[in-house]
Amino acid sequence: NGADETIFYPAAGGPNNVTPTVLFAGRLVEEKGVHILLEAMKLLEHQDVPIQAQIVGSSHFGIGKETGYTRRLKAGSPASVQFCAYRSGAHLGDLFREADIFCSPSVWEEPFGLVNVEALASGLPVVSTRGGGAREVFAGGGAILVERGSVVELAAALRRLAEDPQLRASLGQQGYAAFLERFTWSNARAQVAEVQKALLTLPLFNAESEP
């Protein structure tokens, strides 16, 4: 997997938000953990931490219908959270560049999480959860990983980044370097080619091997 460098790339000079903005982009389904993020935002609001969040997505890919879960999310969200409709392509890339932090609060074994790579490509520091493919995606840095389902840990990581612009910058730079090394499409193609070459050395693919 990789991200399109013509769509996802760091903002020139960084975002200009007075209040740090956390971005979530993805399907609004329970396993993505958006409800955990909202509870963390409530906790930060009670702690008087200056931070806001933008939730971008719908119940399905594209324009999804409202579900009981999405209605509960919107009904119980604090004033610091804004919901936006599903975005893709260049429009989504723009939202990444307008944010200060990306959050992926998945509570299931997320196999890979492409939005995490898109965040790295955009130079954003990430708060994600342990498990699934997160350790592989963030092997080169760029993120703070917290326990899945923990409102307290998620809120603490977001607060740490919101209050420390230097940490945001250093994690963002670290993640962007990891993206350039591992997740550009040219690197992805090279990795696929290596796998194909390795497969061709196996007896199953060797024309000279015995049947």
C-alpha positions in Angstrom: 0.0 0.0 0.0 1.0 3.6 -0.6 -0.3 7.1 -0.9 -0.5 9.4 -3.9 2.2 12.2 -3.4 0.3 14.5 -5.8 -2.7 14.5 -3.4 -1.2 13.9 0.1 1.7 16.1 0.9 2.7 18.5 3.7 1.3 22.0 3.9 3.7 24.7 3.1 4.6 26.4 6.3 2.1 24.2 8.2 -1.5 24.8 9.1 -2.6 28.2 10.5 -5.0 27.1 13.2 -5.1 29.1 16.4 -6.5 26.1 18.1 -4.9 22.8 17.2 -7.2 20.7 15.0 -7.5 16.9 15.2 -8.6 15.1 12.0 -10.4 11.8 11.7 -11.2 10.5 8.2 -12.9 7.2 7.6 -16.1 5.2 7.9 -18.3 6.1 10.8 -18.7 2.6 12.1 -18.1 1.3 15.7 -14.9 -0.6 15.0 -13.2 2.6 13.8 -13.5 4.0 17.4 -14.9 7.4 16.7 -17.0 7.2 19.9 -13.7 6.8 21.8 -12.3 10.0 20.2 -15.5 11.9 21.1 -15.2 10.8 24.7 -11.6 11.9 24.7 -12.6 15.3 23.3 -15.2 15.7 26.1 -12.5 14.9 28.6 -10.1 17.5 27.1 -12.9 20.0 27.1 -13.4 19.4 30.9 -9.6 19.9 31.3 -9.8 23.2 29.4 -7.4 22.0 26.7 -7.6 24.2 23.6 -8.2 21.7 20.9 -10.9 21.0 18.3 -11.7 18.0 16.1 -13.0 17.5 12.6 -14.7 14.1 11.8 -14.9 13.4 8.1 -16.7 10.5 6.7 -20.0 8.6 6.5 -21.3 5.2 7.4 -20.1 3.7 4.2 -17.6 4.6 1.4 -19.1 7.5 -0.4 -22.3 9.1 0.7 -23.6 6.7 3.3 -27.0 6.8 5.1 -27.4 7.8 8.7 -27.3 4.9 11.1 -28.1 4.6 14.7 -24.4 4.8 15.4 -23.8 8.0 13.4 -26.9 9.6 15.0 -25.6 8.8 18.5 -22.2 10.2 17.6 -23.6 13.5 16.5 -26.1 13.8 19.3 -23.4 13.2 21.9 -20.5 15.2 20.5 -19.1 18.2 22.3 -19.0 21.7 20.9 -15.3 21.3 20.0 -16.2 18.6 17.4 -17.4 19.3 13.8 -18.8 16.6 11.4 -18.1 16.9 7.7 -19.4 14.8 4.8 -17.4 12.1 3.1 -14.4 13.4 1.1 -12.0 11.8 -1.2 -9.1 12.6 -3.6 -7.9 16.2 -3.7 -10.6 17.4 -1.4 -9.5 15.0 1.3 -5.9 15.9 0.8 -6.8 19.6 1.5 -8.4 18.6 4.8 -5.2 16.8 5.8 -3.1 19.9 5.2 -5.5 22.0 7.2 -5.2 19.8 10.3 -2.5 19.7 13.0 -2.9 16.1 14.2 -4.4 12.9 12.7 -6.2 10.4 14.9 -7.0 6.8 14.1 -8.7 5.4 17.2 -9.6 1.9 15.8 -10.8 -0.6 18.4 -10.4 -3.7 16.1 -7.5 -5.5 14.4 -7.2 -2.9 11.6 -5.3 -4.7 8.9 -3.4 -1.7 7.6 -5.3 1.6 7.8 -4.5 3.5 4.6 -5.5 6.8 6.1 -2.5 6.5 8.5 -0.1 6.4 5.5 -2.0 9.4 4.0 -1.4 11.2 7.3 2.3 10.4 7.2 2.4 11.7 3.6 0.8 14.9 4.7 3.4 15.4 7.4 0.9 15.0 10.3 1.7 13.5 13.7 -0.6 10.6 14.3 -2.3 9.2 17.4 -3.3 5.6 16.7 -4.0 2.4 18.6 -1.8 -0.6 19.2 -2.7 -3.8 17.3 -3.4 -4.7 13.7 -1.2 -3.2 11.2 -0.3 0.0 13.2 3.0 -1.4 14.4 4.0 -2.0 10.8 2.8 1.3 9.5 4.5 3.3 12.2 7.7 1.2 12.4 9.6 4.2 11.2 8.0 6.6 13.7 5.5 9.4 13.3 2.9 8.4 15.9 2.0 8.0 19.5 0.3 4.6 20.0 -2.3 4.1 22.8 -4.3 1.2 24.1 -7.4 0.4 22.1 -10.6 1.7 23.7 -8.8 3.8 26.3 -10.4 7.3 26.5 -7.8 8.4 29.1 -4.8 7.3 27.0 -6.2 8.8 23.8 -7.0 12.1 25.5 -3.5 12.2 27.1 -1.8 11.7 23.8 -3.9 14.3 22.1 -3.3 16.8 24.9 0.5 16.2 24.7 0.5 17.0 21.0 -1.9 19.9 21.3 0.3 21.6 23.9 3.7 20.8 22.3 4.0 22.3 18.8 7.7 21.1 18.7 6.6 17.5 19.3 4.0 17.8 16.6 6.6 19.1 14.2 9.2 16.5 15.0 6.8 13.6 14.8 5.4 15.0 11.5 8.9 15.2 10.0 9.7 11.7 11.3 6.6 10.3 9.8 7.1 12.0 6.5 10.6 10.6 6.2 9.2 7.2 6.9 6.6 7.7 4.2 9.2 8.7 1.6 11.3 5.6 2.5 8.5 3.0 2.6 5.1 4.2 1.3 5.4 6.1 -2.0 3.9 4.3 -5.0 7.3 3.9 -6.6 8.6 2.1 -3.4 5.4 0.0 -3.3 5.9 -1.1 -6.9 9.5 -2.0 -6.1 8.5 -4.1 -3.1 5.9 -5.9 -5.2 8.5 -6.6 -7.9 10.8 -8.1 -5.2 8.1 -10.4 -4.0 7.3 -11.5 -7.5 11.0 -12.1 -8.2 11.3 -14.2 -5.0 8.2 -16.2 -6.0 9.7 -17.1 -9.3 12.6 -18.8 -7.6 10.3 -21.3 -5.8 10.0 -24.8 -7.4 6.3 -24.2 -8.1 7.3 -21.5 -10.6 10.5 -23.0 -11.8 10.0 -24.5 -15.3 13.0 -26.7 -14.9 11.8 -28.3 -11.7 10.3 -31.8 -11.5 6.5 -32.0 -11.8 
